[in-house]
Each structure stands twice: as structure tokens, then as C-alpha cells.
Amino acid sequence: MRNFFVLATSLTAIFSFAQVEEKQDSTDYNPIEIKEVLIKSQRKKMFADKAVYTFDKDALDKARYAKDLLNTLPELNVDPISNTIKSIKGGTTLMLINGVEATDNQIKSIKPQDVVRVEYFDIPPARYSNRADQVVNLVTKNPENGYVFGTDLTSALSTGFVNGSAYANITRGKNNFGLEYSINLRDYDNRENNNSYAYTLPNDLDEMVNYKTDENRFDHFGYTYQNVLLRYTNTDSDKYTFQAKLNLDILTSFSDVNGNSNFFTNQNSEQHTVYKHNNQHYTKPTLDLYYSRKFGKKDEVSLNFVGADYTTNSYNFSHEWKTNTNEEVYQYITNLEAKQTGLIGEIAHTHDFTKGKLSSGYRISNNSIDNNLENLLGTDNYNVNYLEQYFYSEFSGKTKKLMYRLGAGITNIHNQSKEESTNNWVFTPKLVLGYELAKNQSLRFTSSYKPRTIYSDELSSNVIQVVPNIVKTGNPFLKIQKSFGNNLIYSYNSKYIDINANAFYWYRKDAINGLYKEIYNSDNKLIGFAETYENAQNSQQYGVQVSGSVKPFGTDLLTLKIVLAPSSESVKTKEGKTIKNDYIGNYFSIASVYKNFSVNYMFNIPTYTLNGAFLSTNENNNHLFMSYKKQNFTFSTGMYWIGMPSEYKTKSLSESLVDYTSHTQIRNNKNMFVLGFSYDFSTGKKTNVDRKLQNQTAGAATF
């Protein structure tokens, strides 16, 4: 133990601490456990990078499906907006079933009695690091002939809010057929936004003039997202697995804005009228083929191919004019047709040794976009291509009480935009150490270094008018951001408390940062400002995050879930200015389960965090939900944003060239009352797939 503390202290002095993302080929390497702790209704085993939960008969009998079991884990909760399982710490949570990425419908289709264990990776496996902050893997029993089907619907009564789904699975011998459909609909007609821009520009006489725009806007906006999934699986658990999935994503969205603004020039003011409209739609088919083969008891090879080809159409119309005279201030149309092809290929190999497991692999992804664009600068047609390659190898093992995971990889990012071509090779090492302090306590240390791919909108040269004299655009000359992060995590769990305390530190070189830049004409005269991106010298983030649950009675009768994260963040701009912000991230949940009844109340206190050129608050929560279960039925009701609308605030930094403030409220969802209903039926069990590779093509390109 003394040697571990010496090692951890030395690494801490060199690196400090941070929350880690990593890349690894599989969640299915040999487990290296710290020790199990029996909690009421749960048995927990701690590992260097995950916790493994099993459930007793009482917990299984109370749950209607596997999703209810996940909701009892200390750092997981059902998100009321999407009705899916997410981490109370925030970020992206990736759900797997037997190592295969799973939808919410698939999780609902699993009977609690079929769940063998749940693996919760708070340090994600390496291959998911660029997609997830947490990974949850449900391990289920062997397949049997049978079928399962179900439906779920939640809807508000007074406004456009619907979450719905239906699913069916049939298993016959080694074959499984699955069909799913889901829809998320939002249609809000009462969103209010108040914003202001203040800045200084020279006039024709080179005299400095103070400008200010005060806008008050009301808009009607919404979207409909639909997903259809068809899946076929053929598996022999001792030999091979083959899976083919055809996935269809359909999205339509819109926004209509009507408003007015006061435009000030020094002390003079003009009344302006504003109208904006935008919409977007795409239909994205994706083919996903997977095959794995076992060679003896120690080796397995897995192959994965994912391909998508589709077109995204985006339209944006913006018009502002003087109210009294109808004199035009500006008018423009942005019309984008982006034909996009995404391809991913991956091969992975695992080998079991006596003292550990070696995992190696290679992944290549390519996203090619053909843009037909009409904007302020005219019409244009240009192609962009984003290529990423990743070679990785990782070994996990144990020496006495010290558990470790050592990984090394090489990442190549090649971006070809209209104006610039970049090619970067980055070495990406990874270290995970774990040590058992006592039966119910552990200490873990992680350290990693990785690049961050630049998003298409950050590289885009498209120009959008925001208000008079201010536009928004990307930066085609951005370099990739390289991040170095560390964690020191102390974990304690018992019948009453399951908590993690994480001291973290992030250092990002060439950090991608948003800011306002000056615009000059051909005569080198300042004529306006552009909201855009740059590579800052660096950014840093450090603090302590405490997360987990407290059960005062040692049962689910009362559960308190909490996140408290006092943190500090800073950015050193390209010009050498340092911008700093301190905040306390937080989240609170109070839940009670008694027989077939459950109630859950969740809330937070919004805080300002750095968001490019601005400080922005996270979404406010104040929700209460209740449900009653009767055999295969669940009836639920609840209220969102009790006593308040959802609210979002943004303000520019004191160092900004433009003084900007924004306050948005969606009044439709204040005291939004919802009713829900779900039903499921099953016989037998569905085919399990222990899939070692899981990939997804890039999202839709838009501006």
C-alpha cells in the first residue's frame, strides 16, 4: 500500500488530476476486481475502471424490465426529457447489451430475471473514449426461443411534447430478428429571447461610434426525430457471431422568429423589425455489419463495417428592416445541400494470457461531404474530407493488490477542407491504476493523452449574418486540439452510501476557442466583427467532483443522488490573455420506491461555464414524476419545470470585442404536465451478442 501511495503521489505531482477519456477495443477484457461489497438489493464489485453490480431476488421482482435495475445504480437516473438512462454527472452515456451498443427499446425488452450483471465503466474503455463519458454494459443469460414486444408513450397535454416507441424481437434457435420504431416530437410556439450586442466602430470620418442592438424575439420552433431499426443476428456463443443492422434516422426541424430591435448609434436610436426562418431535414440510412470468430479459448478476432450515404438540406432566411420606413437593413438566404458519405472499418484481436489480457486493433473512419452552398458571399460548390486512423494496443493485469491497464496508440487525423489540408500523427498513451484500501474503499489513478477532432462547423467557411455589423463563420485553418488529463478517484460504498470523489485536471494544448475578431475592408478599415474560432495557446480545468447516492434506510425506500463539483477553468488566448471562471457544478435527485409505487424529484442550480467566447448556463431542472406498475403495465405522470420555464443565459467575457448578453425562456414547458403509459410482453429470451466492435458514422453536416 505504501508503494502505491508513493507512486500515486509522484504521478500527481507531475500530472495533477483530470477526468479521463480513453480508447480501447472492448469492454470484455479479463476482470481485475478489487473486492465485492454487499449492498441491500445489490452486490457490487469494484475494478480499476468499472463497478460490477448484481441484484438479489427482491430487486429483480420489483423491476418490470432491465431499465428499472439501471435506475437503481448510484450514478444513473432516467432523464425525464428523453426518457432514457443517463449519468447524473452529465456527459454522454453509452448503453451496451453483452458488448453491443443498445437502444433504449432493447434495454426495455430485457426481463430483469435475465440480467446476470451490469458493468458500469466510469473510466470508459478506450475505443469508446471519443463517444462516451460513461459506458454501461448489461450482461444477460443465454438465448432461448421466444419473442418480446412492447410500446411506450409519454405526452404533454397542453403543448407539443411526445416521446413514443414500439419494439418486437423474435428468437428461433441461433437466429434473432428485431424491429424497433421511436419518435421524439417537440412543437413549442412560445419561446422568448432577449439579447443585446454592444461594440465600437469608426464612421466615415474615422470617428469612433458606439453601436448597440437590443433585440426582443418570439419564435415558434420544433423538430420531429424518427428512428426505424431492423436487425438480424446469427450466433453460436462458443464459435461466432454475425449481426446485420439497417438503421434509418429521419429528422425535420424548423424555427420561425418574429421580433423587434432598437438599434443605437451613440445616443440616436432606430426601431427595427426582425424575421428569421430556418429548417433542416435529412433521411439517413446506415448499414452496420459485424462478425467475430473465436479461435480456441484464448483468441478472438472481430470485424466491423459501417456505412451511411445521405443528403442534408438546410435553409436559413434572415431579414431586418427599419420599422417606420421599411428601409432594408440586411436580407440574406443561406441554402445548403450537403451530400455526405461516412465509412468506418475496424479489426480487433484479443488474446488471454495467464496474468492478463492483450487487446489490439486498427480503426479507420472517413467522412466525405459535397457542399452546394448559397450564402452572403454568393454560390459555391466544394468538397471536404475528414479521415481518422487509430492503431491501439492495451494490456491489463494485476500485481499483488495493484491493478493496472497500460495502453499505447497512434492517432492520425487528416482534414482536407476547401482552403487548408492538415495531417497530424499523435501518440496516445493511457494508464489506469487501482488499489484496494479496505473491503469497501478503493483508490484509482488514470492518466491519458489524446487528440480532439475538429467539427465541420468549426472548419466551415460559411458566413451567416447575426445582427448589423456582426457575422458568424468558422475557421478552415484550425489545428487539432491535444488534451492531457488525469484523475485520482477515491471510492467508498456500503449499505447506506455509494460515493466517488474525483480530483481531476485537464490541460489542452492548441485549445479550440471561440471569440470575436475584427473585420477589415480592402482599404484596411474596420467595418465589423465575426464570431469565429481560434487555437488558443492552452486551456486548463481542475477541481473535485463528488457523486453517488445515499440510502438512509439502506433500501430503495429513500435514495438521495447528488453531484457536487467545485471547479475552475481558464483559457490562455492566442494573444496571451488569460480568461478564468470558477463554478460549482451540481445535481440533486430524491427518489422513493414502495411496492409498485415510485416517485422521483430532481433539481439543480444552473451555473455559468466557459463556452467559447461566452459564459453560458446549463439547463435548469425542477421536475417531479410518479409511476405505478401493475403486471406488464406502467402508468406514469409528472410535471416538468415546476413554477418556471426552461431557461438559458449567455454573456460575453469582459475581454470580448463585442459585449453580448442573451436570455432565453421556453414558456411552453413551464409547469408542463405529462401522462405516460407503457406495456410489454415477453416469452423466452432474445439472442445475446457479445460484440467486441461498435462504430457509428459522423453526424449530419449543417451550418
C-alpha positions in Angstrom: 0.0 0.0 0.0 2.9 2.4 0.9 4.4 1.8 -2.6 1.1 2.7 -4.3 0.8 5.9 -2.4 4.4 6.8 -3.3 3.6 6.1 -7.0 0.3 8.0 -6.9 1.8 11.0 -5.2 4.7 11.1 -7.7 2.3 10.9 -10.7 0.1 13.5 -9.1 3.0 15.9 -8.6 3.8 15.6 -12.3 0.4 15.5 -13.9 -2.3 16.6 -11.4 -5.7 15.1 -11.9 -8.4 15.0 -14.5 -11.4 13.2 -15.8 -10.3 10.8 -18.5 -11.5 9.6 -21.9 -9.7 6.7 -23.5 -9.7 4.3 -26.4 -9.9 0.6 -26.1 -11.2 -2.3 -28.2 -13.6 -3.9 -25.9 -15.5 -4.0 -22.6 -14.8 -7.7 -22.4 -11.3 -8.0 -21.1 -10.4 -10.2 -18.1 -11.9 -8.6 -15.0 -9.4 -7.5 -12.3 -11.6 -6.9 -9.2 -10.8 -5.0 -6.0 -13.4 -6.7 -3.9 -17.2 -7.2 -3.7 -19.4 -5.3 -1.3 -22.9 -6.5 -0.4 -25.4 -3.7 -0.6 -29.2 -4.1 0.1 -30.6 -5.5 -3.2 -27.2 -5.2 -4.9 -23.8 -6.8 -4.8 -21.0 -4.6 -6.0 -17.5 -5.4 -7.2 -15.0 -2.7 -7.8 -12.4 -2.8 -10.5 -9.7 -0.5 -11.7 -12.0 1.1 -14.3 -15.5 -0.1 -13.5 -18.0 -1.3 -10.9 -20.0 -4.5 -11.5 -23.4 -4.9 -10.0 -25.6 -8.0 -9.5 -29.1 -8.0 -8.0 -30.9 -10.1 -5.5 -34.4 -11.7 -5.9 -36.2 -8.8 -4.2 -34.7 -6.2 -6.6 -35.5 -8.4 -9.6 -39.1 -8.9 -8.6 -39.6 -5.1 -8.1 -38.3 -4.2 -11.6 -40.6 -4.6 -14.6 -37.7 -4.6 -17.1 -33.9 -4.1 -17.1 -34.2 -0.3 -17.3 -35.6 -0.2 -13.8 -32.5 -2.0 -12.5 -30.2 0.6 -14.1 -32.2 3.3 -12.4 -31.1 2.0 -9.0 -27.4 2.3 -9.7 -25.7 5.2 -7.7 -24.7 7.4 -10.7 -27.5 6.6 -13.2 -31.0 8.1 -13.5 -33.8 8.2 -16.0 -33.5 11.5 -17.8 -37.1 12.9 -17.9 -36.6 14.8 -21.2 -35.6 11.9 -23.3 -36.9 9.1 -21.0 -33.5 7.3 -21.3 -30.9 6.3 -18.8 -28.1 8.9 -18.3 -25.4 9.6 -15.8 -26.1 12.1 -13.0 -22.6 13.5 -13.7 -23.7 14.6 -17.2 -21.9 13.9 -20.4 -22.7 11.0 -22.9 -23.7 7.6 -21.5 -23.3 4.7 -24.0 -25.5 1.7 -23.4 -24.4 -1.9 -24.4 -26.0 -5.3 -24.1 -23.4 -8.1 -24.0 -20.9 -5.7 -25.5 -23.2 -4.5 -28.3 -24.4 -0.9 -28.5 -28.1 -0.9 -27.5 -31.1 1.3 -27.8 -33.5 2.2 -25.0 -36.1 -0.1 -26.6 -33.6 -3.1 -26.4 -33.0 -2.4 -22.7 -36.7 -2.3 -22.1 -37.1 -5.6 -23.9 -34.9 -7.5 -21.3 -36.6 -9.1 -18.4 -34.9 -8.3 -15.0 -34.5 -12.1 -14.3 -32.4 -12.3 -17.5 -29.8 -9.8 -16.2 -26.7 -11.6 -15.0 -24.8 -8.4 -14.1 -24.4 -4.7 -15.0 -20.9 -3.3 -15.7 -20.6 0.5 -15.1 -17.4 2.0 -16.6 -16.8 5.4 -15.1 -13.4 5.2 -17.0 -14.7 4.3 -20.5 -13.0 1.5 -22.5 -10.5 3.0 -24.9 -12.4 2.5 -28.1 -15.4 4.5 -26.8 -13.5 7.5 -25.4 -14.3 9.8 -28.3 -18.0 8.9 -28.0 -18.9 8.5 -24.3 -18.1 9.7 -20.8 -19.6 6.6 -19.2 -20.3 3.1 -20.6 -23.0 0.8 -19.2 -22.9 -2.9 -20.3 -25.7 -5.3 -19.4 -24.7 -8.9 -19.4 -27.7 -11.3 -19.9 -28.4 -15.0 -19.9 -28.1 -17.4 -22.8 -30.6 -17.2 -25.6 -33.8 -19.3 -25.8 -36.6 -19.4 -28.3 -39.2 -16.8 -27.7 -40.5 -13.3 -28.5 -40.9 -9.9 -26.9 -42.9 -6.8 -27.8 -43.9 -3.6 -26.2 -44.8 0.0 -26.5 -44.2 3.2 -24.6 -45.8 6.7 -24.9 -45.4 9.9 -22.9 -47.1 13.1 -23.9 -47.8 16.6 -22.6 -51.5 17.6 -22.6 -51.2 21.3 -23.4 -48.2 21.6 -25.8 -46.3 19.7 -28.4 -44.2 17.1 -26.5 -44.2 13.4 -27.4 -41.8 10.5 -26.7 -43.1 7.3 -28.2 -41.7 3.9 -29.1 -42.6 0.3 -30.1 -40.4 -2.8 -30.4 -40.5 -6.5 -31.2 -37.9 -9.3 -31.1 -38.3 -13.0 -32.2 -35.7 -15.7 -31.4 -35.6 -19.0 -33.2 -32.6 -21.2 -32.4 -29.4 -19.3 -33.4 -31.4 -16.6 -35.2 -32.9 -13.4 -33.8 -35.0 -10.8 -35.7 -35.6 -7.3 -34.2 -37.7 -4.4 -35.3 -37.9 -1.0 -33.5 -39.5 2.4 -34.0 -39.2 5.5 -31.9 -40.3 9.1 -32.3 -39.4 12.3 -30.4 -41.6 15.3 -31.2 -41.3 18.9 -30.0 -43.5 21.8 -31.1 -43.2 25.0 -29.0 -44.8 28.3 -30.0 -43.9 30.5 -27.1 -40.1 30.9 -26.8 -38.9 34.4 -25.9 -35.3 35.6 -26.4 -33.8 38.9 -25.3 -30.3 39.7 -26.4 -28.0 42.7 -26.9 -24.8 43.5 -28.8 -22.7 46.5 -28.0 -19.4 47.4 -29.8 -17.5 50.4 -31.2 -16.7 51.1 -34.9 -15.3 54.1 -36.8 -17.6 56.1 -39.1 -16.7 57.6 -42.5 -14.9 60.4 -40.7 -12.9 57.9 -38.7 -14.7 59.0 -35.5 -15.4 56.1 -33.1 -19.1 55.4 -32.8 -20.8 53.3 -30.1 -23.3 50.8 -31.5 -25.8 48.7 -29.7 -28.6 46.3 -30.7 -31.3 45.4 -28.2 -33.5 42.5 -29.6 -36.7 41.0 -28.3 -37.8 38.0 -30.2 -40.6 35.4 -30.1 -40.4 32.2 -32.1 -42.2 29.0 -32.9 -39.8 26.1 -33.2 -39.7 22.3 -33.1 -38.4 19.1 -34.5 -39.5 15.5 -35.2 -36.9 12.8 -35.0 -37.8 9.3 -36.0 -35.8 6.1 -36.0 -36.5 2.7 -37.6 -34.2 -0.2 -36.9 -34.2 -3.7 -38.5 -31.8 -6.2 -37.0 -30.8 -9.8 -37.8 -28.4 -11.8 -35.6 -27.0 -15.3 -36.0 -24.8 -16.6 -33.2 -23.2 -19.6 -31.7 -21.8 -18.3 -28.4 -18.9 -20.8 -28.4 -17.8 -20.1 -32.0 -19.0 -17.0 -33.8 -21.4 -14.0 -34.0 -22.8 -12.4 -37.1 -25.1 -9.3 -37.0 -26.6 -7.1 -39.7 -28.4 -3.9 -38.8 -30.2 -1.4 -41.1 -30.9 1.8 -39.3 -33.0 4.7 -40.7 -32.8 8.2 -39.0 -35.3 10.8 -40.1 -35.1 14.4 -38.9 -37.1 17.5 -39.7 -36.7 20.8 -37.7 -37.9 24.3 -38.1 -37.9 27.8 -36.4 -39.9 30.9 -37.2 -38.7 34.1 -35.4 -40.6 37.4 -35.2 -39.2 40.3 -33.2 -38.1 43.9 -33.0 -34.9 45.6 -32.0 -33.7 49.0 -31.0 -30.5 49.9 -32.9 -28.5 52.6 -31.2 -25.8 54.8 -32.8 -24.3 56.8 -29.9 -27.5 58.3 -28.4 -29.6 58.0 -31.5 -31.9 55.0 -31.9 -33.9 53.3 -34.7 -36.7 50.8 -34.4 -36.1 47.7 -36.5 -38.3 44.7 -37.3 -36.7 41.2 -37.5 -37.9 38.0 -39.2 -36.0 34.7 -39.4 -36.8 31.3 -40.6 -34.7 28.1 -40.8 -35.4 24.5 -41.4 -33.4 21.3 -41.8 -34.2 17.8 -42.9 -32.5 14.5 -43.7 -33.1 10.8 -44.1 -30.1 8.8 -43.1 -29.9 5.1 -43.8 -27.0 3.2 -42.2 -25.8 -0.4 -42.8 -23.8 -2.0 -39.9 -22.2 -5.4 -40.5 -20.4 -7.2 -37.6 -18.6 -10.6 -37.4 -16.5 -12.2 -34.7 -14.8 -15.6 -34.5 -13.2 -17.4 -31.6 -10.0 -19.4 -32.1 -9.6 -21.8 -29.2 -10.2 -20.5 -25.7 -7.7 -17.6 -25.8 -8.1 -15.8 -29.1 -10.9 -13.9 -30.8 -10.9 -11.7 -34.0 -13.7 -9.2 -34.7 -14.6 -7.2 -37.8 -17.0 -4.3 -38.2 -18.1 -2.2 -41.2 -20.5 0.7 -41.0 -21.6 2.8 -44.0 -24.0 5.7 -44.5 -24.9 7.8 -47.5 -27.4 10.6 -47.4 -28.2 14.3 -48.1 -28.9 17.1 -45.5 -30.8 20.1 -46.7 -30.5 23.3 -44.5 -32.3 26.6 -45.2 -31.9 29.9 -43.4 -33.6 33.1 -44.2 -33.0 36.3 -42.2 -34.4 39.8 -42.8 -34.2 43.0 -40.8 -35.6 46.4 -41.8 -36.4 49.8 -40.4 -39.9 49.6 -39.0 -41.1 53.2 -39.9 -39.7 53.4 -43.4 -39.4 49.7 -44.5 -35.8 50.5 -45.5 -33.8 47.3 -45.6 -31.0 46.8 -43.1 -30.0 43.3 -44.3 -31.5 40.3 -46.0 -29.9 37.1 -46.9 -30.5 33.4 -47.6 -28.3 30.5 -46.7 -29.1 27.3 -48.5 -27.0 24.2 -48.1 -27.3 20.8 -49.7 -24.7 18.6 -48.1 -24.2 15.1 -49.7 -22.5 13.1 -47.1 -20.8 9.6 -47.2 -19.5 8.1 -44.0 -17.5 4.8 -43.8 -15.9 3.1 -40.9 -13.9 -0.2 -40.8 -12.3 -1.8 -37.7 -10.5 -5.0 -36.9 -9.6 -6.1 -33.4 -7.8 -9.1 -31.8 -7.8 -10.2 -28.2 -5.5 -12.8 -26.5 -5.8 -14.1 -23.0 -2.6 -14.6 -21.1 -2.2 -16.3 -17.6 -1.6 -12.9 -16.0 -3.7 -10.6 -18.1 -5.2 -9.8 -21.5 -3.8 -8.1 -24.6 -6.1 -6.2 -26.9 -5.0 -4.7 -30.2 -6.7 -3.2 -33.2 -7.0 -0.8 -36.1 -9.9 1.5 -37.0 -10.3 3.9 -39.9 -13.1 6.3 -40.5 -13.8 8.6 -43.4 -16.4 11.3 -43.8 -16.7 12.9 -47.2 -19.1 15.9 -47.8 -20.0 17.5 -51.1 -21.4 21.0 -50.3 -23.6 23.1 -52.6 -23.9 26.4 -50.8 -25.6 29.7 -51.3 -24.9 32.4 -48.7 -23.8 36.1 -48.3 -20.8 35.6 -50.5 -22.7 34.1 -53.4 -22.9 30.4 -54.5 -20.2 27.8 -54.1 -19.6 24.1 -54.5 -16.8 22.5 -52.6 -15.8 19.2 -51.1 -14.3 18.4 -47.7 -13.0 15.2 -46.3 -12.2 14.1 -42.8 -10.1 11.0 -42.3 -9.1 9.4 -39.0 -7.0 6.3 -38.3 -6.3 4.7 -34.9 -3.9 2.0 -34.1 -4.1 0.7 -30.5 -2.8 -2.0 -28.1 -3.5 -2.4 -24.5 -2.6 -4.9 -21.7 -4.5 -5.3 -18.4 -3.2 -7.3 -15.4 -2.6 -7.4 -11.7 0.5 -7.5 -9.4 -0.5 -8.4 -5.8 -3.0 -5.7 -4.9 -2.1 -3.3 -7.6 -4.2 -3.5 -10.7 -3.2 -1.8 -13.9 -4.1 -1.1 -17.5 -1.3 0.0 -19.9 -2.2 1.2 -23.3 -0.5 2.8 -26.3 -1.9 4.1 -29.5 -1.2 6.2 -32.6 -4.0 8.5 -33.9 -3.8 10.1 -37.4 -6.2 12.9 -38.3 -6.2 14.1 -41.9 -8.6 17.0 -42.7 -9.0 18.3 -46.2 -11.1 21.5 -46.4 -11.6 23.9 -49.2 -8.8 26.3 -48.0 -6.5 24.0 -46.0 -5.2 20.5 -45.6 -3.8 19.2 -42.3 -2.2 15.9 -41.4 -1.4 15.1 -37.8 0.0 12.0 -36.1 -0.4 11.9 -32.3 0.9 9.3 -29.8 -1.9 8.4 -27.4 -0.8 6.6 -24.2 -3.1 5.5 -21.4 -2.5 4.4 -17.8 -5.0 3.1 -15.2 -4.0 2.0 -11.7 -6.2 0.7 -8.9 -5.6 -0.3 -5.3 -7.9 -1.7 -2.6 -7.6 0.4 0.6 -10.2 -1.7 2.5 -13.1 -4.0 1.8 -15.3 -1.2 0.8 -12.8 1.5 -0.2 -10.5 1.9 -3.2 -8.1 4.4 -4.8 -7.7 4.7 -8.6 -5.4 6.8 -10.7 -5.7 7.4 -14.5 -3.7 9.4 -17.0 -4.2 9.9 -20.7 -3.2 12.0 -23.7 -5.3 12.3 -26.8 -6.3 14.5 -29.8 -9.7 16.0 -30.4 -11.1 16.0 -34.0 -12.3 19.4 -35.3 -16.0 19.6 -36.0 -17.2 20.5 -39.5 -18.9 23.7 -38.4 -15.7 24.9 -36.7 -13.8 24.4 -40.0 -16.6 25.8 -42.2 -16.0 29.0 -44.2 -19.8 29.7 -44.4 -20.9 33.2 -43.4 -24.1 34.0 -41.5 -25.4 37.5 -40.7 -26.3 37.7 -36.9 -27.1 41.4 -36.5 -25.9 44.6 -38.3 -22.1 44.6 -38.5 -21.7 41.1 -36.9 -21.4 37.8 -38.7 -20.7 34.2 -37.7 -18.2 31.9 -39.5 -15.8 29.0 -39.0 -12.0 28.8 -39.3 -10.7 26.5 -42.0 -7.1 26.9 -40.6 -7.7 25.3 -37.2 -5.3 22.8 -35.8 -6.3 19.8 -33.8 -6.6 20.2 -30.0 -4.4 17.8 -27.9 -5.6 17.0 -24.4 -3.7 15.7 -21.3 -5.8 14.6 -18.4 -5.6 12.9 -15.0 -7.9 11.6 -12.3 -7.4 10.5 -8.7 -10.6 8.7 -7.6 -11.5 7.6 -4.1 -14.5 5.3 -3.8 -16.5 4.3 -0.8 -19.5 2.0 -0.7 -21.7 0.4 1.9 -25.3 -0.5 2.5 -26.1 3.2 3.0 -23.5 5.1 0.9 -22.0 4.6 -2.6 -19.9 7.6 -3.4 -16.9 8.6 -5.6 -14.6 11.6 -5.0 -12.6 12.5 -8.1 -9.8 15.1 -8.1 -9.3 16.0 -11.8 -7.1 18.1 -14.0 -7.2 18.8 -17.8 -4.6 20.6 -19.9 -5.4 21.2 -23.5 -2.7 22.4 -26.0 -3.9 24.4 -29.0 -7.4 24.5 -27.4 -10.2 25.3 -29.8 -11.7 28.5 -28.5 -14.5 30.8 -29.7 -14.0 34.6 -29.9 -14.9 37.8 -31.8 -12.5 39.0 -34.4 -12.3 42.3 -36.3 -13.3 42.5 -40.0 -11.4 45.0 -42.3 -12.2 46.0 -45.8 -9.8 46.3 -48.8 -8.8 49.7 -47.5 -7.8 48.2 -44.1 -10.7 50.0 -42.4 -12.5 48.3 -39.5 -16.1 47.6 -40.7 -17.5 44.9 -38.3 -16.9 41.7 -36.2 -17.0 38.0 -36.8 -17.8 35.4 -34.2 -15.4 32.6 -35.1 -12.8 30.1 -33.7 -9.1 30.1 -33.0 -6.4 27.8 -31.5 -5.8 29.3 -28.1 -2.4 28.6 -26.5 -3.9 26.3 -23.9 -6.9 25.7 -21.6 -7.0 24.2 -18.2 -9.7 22.7 -16.0 -9.4 21.3 -12.5 -11.5 20.6 -9.4 -13.1 17.9 -7.3 -16.3 16.1 -8.2 -18.3 14.2 -5.6 -21.0 11.9 -7.0 -23.1 9.0 -5.9 -26.0 8.0 -3.7 -27.1 7.9 -0.1 -29.8 5.5 1.2 -30.7 6.5 4.8 -32.6 3.3 5.4 -30.3 1.0 3.4 -33.2 0.3 0.9 -34.9 1.9 -2.1 -37.5 3.4 0.2 -35.4 6.6 0.1 -32.5 7.4 -2.2 -30.6 10.7 -2.5 -28.4 11.1 -5.6 -26.0 14.0 -5.7 -23.3 15.6 -7.8 -21.2 18.5 -6.4 -18.2 19.7 -8.4 -16.4 22.9 -7.4 -14.2 23.6 -10.4 -12.0 26.2 -12.0 -11.4 26.6 -15.8 -9.2 29.0 -17.8 -8.2 29.8 -21.3 -5.0 31.5 -22.5 -5.8 33.0 -25.8 -3.6 33.2 -28.9 -2.8 36.8 -27.9 -1.7 35.7 -24.4 -4.8 36.9 -22.4 -5.9 34.6 -19.6 -9.7 34.1 -19.1 -10.8 32.4 -15.9 -14.0 31.1 -14.5 -14.9 29.3 -11.2 -18.2 27.4 -10.7 -19.8 24.7 -8.6 -21.5 22.0 -10.8 -24.4 20.3 -9.1 -27.3 17.9 -9.5 -29.8 16.5 -6.9 -32.3 13.7 -7.0 -34.7 12.4 -4.3 -36.4 9.1 -5.1 -38.6 6.6 -3.3 -39.9 3.2 -4.2 -42.6 1.4 -2.2 -44.0 -1.8 -3.6 -45.4 -0.8 -7.0 -45.3 2.9 -6.5 -42.3 5.2 -7.2 -41.7 8.9 -7.0 -38.7 11.0 -8.2 -37.9 14.7 -7.8 -34.8 16.2 -9.4 -33.4 19.7 -9.5 -30.2 21.7 -10.0 -28.8 25.2 -9.6 -27.6 26.4 -13.0 -24.0 27.7 -13.2 -22.0 29.7 -15.8 -19.3 27.8 -17.6 -16.9 28.8 -20.4 -18.4 28.2 -23.8 -16.1 29.7 -26.4 -16.4 33.4 -26.5 -19.1 33.3 -23.8 -20.2 32.2 -20.4 -23.3 30.1 -20.6 -25.6 28.4 -18.0 -26.7 24.8 -18.2 -30.4 24.0 -18.4 -32.3 24.4 -15.2 -34.1 21.3 -13.7 -37.1 21.2 -11.4 -39.1 18.0 -12.2 -41.4 15.7 -10.3 -42.5 12.2 -11.6 -44.6 9.4 -10.2 -45.4 5.9 -11.6 -47.4 2.8 -10.7 -46.7 -0.7 -12.0 -49.2 -3.4 -12.5 -48.0 -6.6 -14.0 -46.9 -5.7 -17.6 -48.3 -2.2 -17.4 -46.8 1.0 -16.1 -48.8 4.2 -15.7 -46.9 7.5 -15.0 -47.5 11.2 -14.6 -45.4 14.2 -13.8 -44.6 17.8 -14.2 -41.6 19.5 -15.8 -40.1 22.8 -14.8 -42.3 23.3 -11.8 -43.0 27.0 -11.3 -40.5 28.1 -14.0 -39.9 27.8 -17.8 -36.7 26.2 -19.1 -34.1 29.0 -19.1 -30.8 29.6 -20.8 -28.4 32.6 -20.2 -25.3 33.7 -22.0 -23.0 36.6 -21.7 -19.7 37.6 -23.3 -16.4 37.7 -21.5 -15.0 41.1 -20.3 -12.1 40.6 -22.8 -14.5 40.3 -25.8 -14.6 42.9 -28.6 -18.4 42.6 -28.5 -20.4 42.9 -25.3 -23.1 40.3 -25.8 -26.0 39.1 -23.5 -28.8 36.6 -24.1 -31.7 35.3 -22.1 -34.0 32.7 -23.5 -37.1 31.2 -21.9 -39.4 28.4 -23.3 -42.7 29.3 -21.7 -44.5 26.3 -23.2 -42.8 23.9 -20.8 -43.4 25.8 -17.6 -45.5 23.5 -15.3 -45.7 21.1 -18.2 -48.0 18.2 -17.2 -47.4 14.8 -18.8 -49.1 11.4 -18.8 -47.3 8.2 -19.7 -48.2 4.6 -20.5 -46.2 1.5 -21.3 -46.8 -2.1 -21.9 -44.6 -5.1 -22.7 -44.9 -8.8 -23.0 -42.3 -11.5 -23.5 -41.7 -15.2 -23.5 -38.3 -16.8 -23.7 -35.2 -14.8 -24.1 -33.7 -13.0 -27.1 -30.4 -13.9 -28.7 -27.4 -12.4 -26.9 -24.5 -10.9 -28.9 -21.1 -10.5 -27.3 -19.9 -7.9 -29.8 -16.4 -6.6 -29.5 -16.6 -3.7 -32.0 -19.2 -0.9 -32.3 -18.9 2.1 -34.5 -21.1 5.0 -35.8 -20.6 7.3 -38.7 -20.4 11.1 -38.3 -23.5 13.2 -37.7 -25.2 15.3 -40.3 -23.2 18.3 -41.7 -25.0 21.6 -41.4 -24.4 25.3 -40.7 
